[in-house]
């Protein structure tokens, strides 16, 4: 099975924002992680699947390395926010570097059937622009009250990051279909075993 056939099945889209979905391209961080962006083509595929580029884009080794550096800076900032710790200047500097680069993609006014529509950004035409957009998304998330909704999945053997948009802000799992169901099934098995032991 080729990388092209295998990796898209491992993409997760429950982060709640492009920057968190990007962070989740390193899976299972609790045990050292599984890197989904191993080569330039992997980043190109992910950007296309995330609809951050209009199609496949050119990515070289240097841009892949910068992308991974951005992703890890966002993740370390996210971890600090979830833990209630201050952000490190290094992570802020990496995001700020990309925000400076994002100036190439300024907001603009479009026309939609003759009516003016303000657009914060356009779909980037290349991987560099998509990474700028990810940095802007991360900065907006980290620099607003939205940061209070950042979570790390409580599921066993998971470490996915997500924004808790639930009504009560008490979401614990990245996905009810995956980690949530496994946790509930485990609780059910433990309760059944405890009842059997008590009846025993």
Order of alpha helices (4+ residues) and beta strands (2+ residues): alpha-alpha-beta-beta-alpha-alpha-alpha-beta-beta-alpha-beta-beta-alpha
